[in-house]
Amino acid sequence: MSEHKPQKPTELRISILIPCYNEELTIERCVLSCLNQTRKPDQIVVVNDCSKDGSAEILERYTDRITVVKTPRNTGNKSSAQEYGLGFITGEIVIMTDGDTVIDPNFVNEIIKDFNNPEIVASSGAVRSMKYNWLTRCRAFEYVVSNNIHKLSQSYLNTMLVIPGAAGAFRTDIFRKYLTFDHDTITEDLDFTYKLHRNNMKIAYNRNAIVWTQDPANLYSYINQMRRWFGGGWQNLIKHRGMVLEKPWSALELSLLYIEGLLFSILLLALPIIDLHLSLILLVPWIGIAFLFAIYAAIKEKRPDLLLTPVYYIVLMYINSYIFVEQFFKEVILGKKTLTWFKPERVRI
């Protein structure tokens, strides 16, 4: 039996929590997107993690409408800033987003609907990429496939892999009780999701609750972000390996993602060395399938530029495969756990 009584969306107090470190190029737009919601949040808390740029001055302009708190010293990572900020949250629902993210005007109104169901303890929104260059175009393509195929199927099976850090909402009491900040992985959003599954809690997915995030705009930032994502993925798989054995659907999902992903990556990297001609032949059907997805993405996002994504994405496919194998050997085989947070370079979009 649920410990939450059904409530109308208007009866729930909504808080938004935003960690901020050196986000002078993006934080104002993020704050404004939170203030300009069709369903106004009851509280917006921004945690200034001792920024060294102009973030504090920008936030000062909005202190009559938001709560700005500053950490005693720079924590060095997002999860520590979130943990500090959680102490100031008063809403029954806490929405977590990032300082480089713009949330759609209907985000709060959409995601709050999920909490009409007392069984739902958390909800994942849908992340989209801000348009900038070929790298962000590839990420936008990935998000379309993820939001409309992967996450949708995961929600039906209650095996949501991750509640994205830029677009997640939680019942505050559940978060405080079950989702402790362990600071032992570099992907805290994935860690939170695993913990909810381990406690047999239901997670909703709402693809109409949209946020726009600033993805890496150069290869250096992209590679480091992927190292954090893949490294954190292996870290959480090891940390929560007991859950994999306990839950058949999760075991299936994770085996497809990690085991088959590892085999595919090794094969993709090794085949050109073994037989370049065969490797090129096998790329042809892959490109054909990728173009079909690109057509779907272009129509779905109303972005004709996504039609050319497969041409660029071949490069990222090899980069991703290398990093996936690299992080497997580093985190699993060698046990060299990395907890250093890499913050991508921001650009003005």
N, C-alpha and C positions, 0 to 999 in steps of 0.2 A: 504493500500500500504506500502511495506517495505521501511524503511529509509536507507537500505543498498543496494548498487549496486553490482551485481554479480562480483566476483573477482576470478581469478585463485589462487590455493593454493600458487603458487610462489610469488604472489603479496601481500600476507598478512604477516605482521610482527608478529612473534610469540614470546611471552614471557612466561617463566615458573617461577612460584612463589612457593618457598619452605620455610615454617616456620621451625625453628630448635631450639630445646631446649634439651640440654644434649643428643645428638644423635651421640656420638663418635663411637659407634659400627656400625652405619648404614649410616651416612651422606655421607661418601666418595663414597660408592657404588651408592647412590642415585644421587649424582652430576655426576659421571662418566656415568651413564645410560642416563642422560640428554645431556651430551656432545657427546655421541656416537650414536646420532640419524641419521638415513638415510636421514632425512630432518632436517638439523641443525636448532635449534631455534635461533632467532636473539638476544635473551637476556635471561639470567638465573639470577634470583634474589633470594638469600638466606637470610632470616631474622634470624639473631642470636639473640634469645630472652634472652640475657645475660646468656648464658650457663655457668655452673660451672665446666664442665668436659673438655675434650680435643677437643671439637667441633671447637672452634675458631682456634686452631693451624692447624687442618686438613683443614679447609676452606681456611686458609691463603695460602696453596699450590696452590690454583686454582684462585687466585684473578686476574690473567692475562687473565682468560677466563670467569669468572663469576663476578657478582656484589654481594658483601657481605655487608649487612647493619646491624647495631646493634641497637636494641631498647634502648632508654635512660635508661630504667629500665625494669626489668622482668615484663611482662604483666600478666603472670599467666595463660594464655589460648591461644589456637591456633588462634582463630578468631581475637584477638587483634593484634597478630603478623602479621597475614595476612593483616589486615587493615593498619598497618604501612607500610608493604612492597608494598601495592598497589600504594602508592604514588610515587614509583620509577619505575613502569611499563610503558614501552613506546610502547609495541606492540599493534596491533589492536585486537589480540586474546591473552587472558591470560589463560594458563594452570595451574591449581592448583594441587599440589601433596603434599605428606608428606615426612618428613625426613627419615622415615623408609621404604620408598617405592623404588622399582626399576622399571623403566618404560621400556617396551619392545623397542628394537631398532627402530621398525616401528610405535611407538605410535604417534608421531607428524605427520608423513606422513599419517596415517590412520585418525586420528581425524580431521585433517584440511579439509579433503574432505567434511565433513558435512557442512562446512561454505561456500561451493560453492552456496548453497541455501540461498538466502538473507533473507528468512523467519526464518531460524534457528538462535537462539540467544545463545544457549548453547548446549553442547553435553556431554553425559556421556560415559565414557569408561567402560571397564570390569575389575573388580578386581579379582585377583587370590591370593591364599595363598601360602607363601613359605613353603616348606616341612620341618617339624621339629619333631613333635610327634603326639600322638593320638588327641590332641586338634586341632592342625592345620589341621589334616586330616579331622576332622569333619567340620571345617570351609571351607576347600576346597570343600567338598561335598555340602555344602550350596551354595557356590558361583556358582557351576555348575548349580544347579537348578535355582538359581536367575538369572544368566546371560542368560540362554538359554530358560527359560520359563517365569518367572515373568516379568523381565525387557523387554523382547522382546514383550510380549503382551501389556505391558504398553506403549511402544513406538508406537505401532500401533494405540492405542486409545488416544495418546497424554496425558497420565496420569502418566508420569514418577514420581514415588514416591520420589526418591531422586537421585541427582547427587552426587556420592560419593566424599568425600573430597580428596581422593587419586587419583582420575581419572576424573576430571572435566575440561571442557574448556568453556570459555565465551567470548562473544564480550566485549571488555574492556569498551567501552562507555556505553553499556547497563548495565554492572555490576555497574559502577560508578553512573549511574542515578537511577537505581531501587533497587539494592541489597545492601542496607545500612547494616552496621554491628551494629545490635541492642544490642548484647551481653546479650540478655534476655532469651536465651535457651542454652543448652549445646550440641546441634547438629546444628551447623551453616549451614552445607550442606543441611540439610532438610529444614531449614528456607529459604535458598536461592531458593530452588526448589518450595516451596509454593508460594513465591513472584512472580516468573516467571509465574506460573499458574494463579495467581490472575490478572496479567496484560495480560492474553491471549497470551502468548508468546510460541513459539514452541521449544521443546527440542528434540534433536536427541539422539539416542542410537547407539553406534558403538561397537559391541562385538569383533571386530578385533583390537580395540585400547586397548591393554592389559597392566595392571600394576601388579606387584607382591608386596604384602604387608606383613609385619611381624605381624601376629596375635598373641594374647596372648599365651604364652607357658606354663602357669600354671593356676590352677583354680582360684587363688586369682585375678590375672590380668583379667582373662576371666569374672569372676563375676562382677568386677567393670566396665569393658567395657560394658557389657550387661546392667548394671544399667544406664550407661550414654546413651546408645542407646535407651532403652525403656523409660527412664525418659524423654529424649529429644523428643521422639516421642509423648508422652502425652502432653508435654509442647507446641509443635508446633500445635498439634491438637486443643488445647484450644485457642492458639493465632490466628490461622487461621480458626476458626470454621465457620466464615461467608462464606468462600470459599466452604466449604463442602455443605452448603445449596444452593449455587448459581450454582454449577456444578454437574449435575447428575452422570457423569461417575466417578468423583472424590469421590462423596458421596458413590457410589457403592464400589469402590476400598477400601476406608478407612473404611467403615462399615465391609467389609469382613476381613480386617486386624485387626482392633481394637475390634469391638464388638464380632465378632465370635472368634477372638483370645482370648479375655477375657473369654468368655463362655467355650471355649475348655480348657483353662488353669485351670479354677476353677474345671471343671469336671475331668480333668486329676489328679488333686491333691486330690480331694475329694473322687473319686471312690474307691481307694484302702482302704480307711477308712470305707466306707459304705459296700463294697463287694469286698474283695480282689480276690476271685475266678473269678468273672465277669471281673474285671480289667485285670487279666492275660489272660483271653480268648480274650478280645478285642485287646490286644497287638499283638496277632498272625497275623491278617490281616494287621495291621500297619507295622509289621516287614516285611511281604511279599512284600508290596508295596515299602517300603524303600529299600529292596534289588534290586528291579527292577530299581529304580533310581540309586542305587549304581553301578549296571552293566553299565548303561548309562554313569555315571560319570567316571567310570574306563576306558571305551572305549574313551570317549571324551577327557579326560586328559592324556590318555596313562599311567595310574597309577593303576596297579593291586591292590595296597594296599588299594584303596578306596572301594574295594569289601566288606571289613569287617567293614566299617563305621557304618552301622546300629546297630551293637553290642555295640559300644561305644556311639553312638548318643542317645540311650535310656536314659543314664545318663544326658546328656545335655538337653534333652527334658523336664525332670522334673525340672532341674535347671532353664531353660529359663521360664517355666510356672510360677514357684514361683516368679521369678524376675519381670515378666510381671504384675502379680497381685499385687505384692509389690509396684511397681512404680505407678500403677493405684491408689491405696489407698493413697500413699504419695503425688503424684502430683495433682490428681483430687479431691479425697475426702477430704484429710487433707490440701491441698494447700500448702504443704511445699516444695517450689520450690528450687531445688538444682542447683547451677551454678558453682560448683567446678569442675574443669577439672581434670580427672584422666588420667595420662600418664602410659600406661602399661610398665612393666619392659622389657627392650630389652635383647636379647640374641644374641650371635655371630653365624650366620648361614653360 
